[in-house]
Amino acid sequence: MHFYRPLTALKALTFDLDDTLYDNRPVIQRTEQESLAYLQNKHPELREITSSELHLVRAELREQEPEIYHDVTEWRRCSLVLLLQRQGYSLQQAQQGADDAMDDFAHWRSKVEVPQETHQTLQALAERFPLVAITNGNADPHVFGLGHYFQFILRSGPDGRSKPFSDMYDNASRLLGLSPESILHVGDDLTTDVAGALRSGFQACWINDRDRSLMAVSDSRLLPHIEISRLASLQSLL
Ligand SMILES: [Mg+2]
């Protein structure tokens, strides 16, 4: 554990989910493959569709609606509607097709393997502090056994703009009834988690699980209070 700034008294912790509490990379990779296969098999018109074509539709939608990226689930759903309409589906058929595809997506998206270390650490911390999850993604921690550790879960889209914007940090502080400086946010991303938390007045912990150097990475903007390489190190705060 590295200390870059003095930590002051903590009253709560907030957590990023993906790549902070579990390795999300294999989940996303498999989910993307399975979602593509679903479309190819379900819709004969899309038998040849590639993932780059899907990404083009998403990019096009973002051009039309620049703020849609804050809600990754809605962005994906609307992209599917647009894609299906282009195959000649009516709006209603396209919406139904997109909803079905999103159910399949959610199934794969939630096949997350949570390390035992994460359970042990959250369990120990939750006995002492209120814990909150703040995510830009669409994983549902209740499906893979993490939901009960958190007082509440904030998601970009429904609960405000995505990190690093302050919306969800402000919401967490307000809902907890605690000042931002008494809350430690823990996350793997130097922009959305570390810079976002610091600019919102939170204390920040960077989880550096891939042995990167804070002094060498290009996305380093603001120094966190602490850096850890394993989640279990947080138990030393108890
Ligand atoms: Mg993350």
Residues whose N, C-alpha, C, O or C-beta is under 5 A from the ligand:
A	BS01	MG	D16 L17 D18 D19 T20 D188 D189
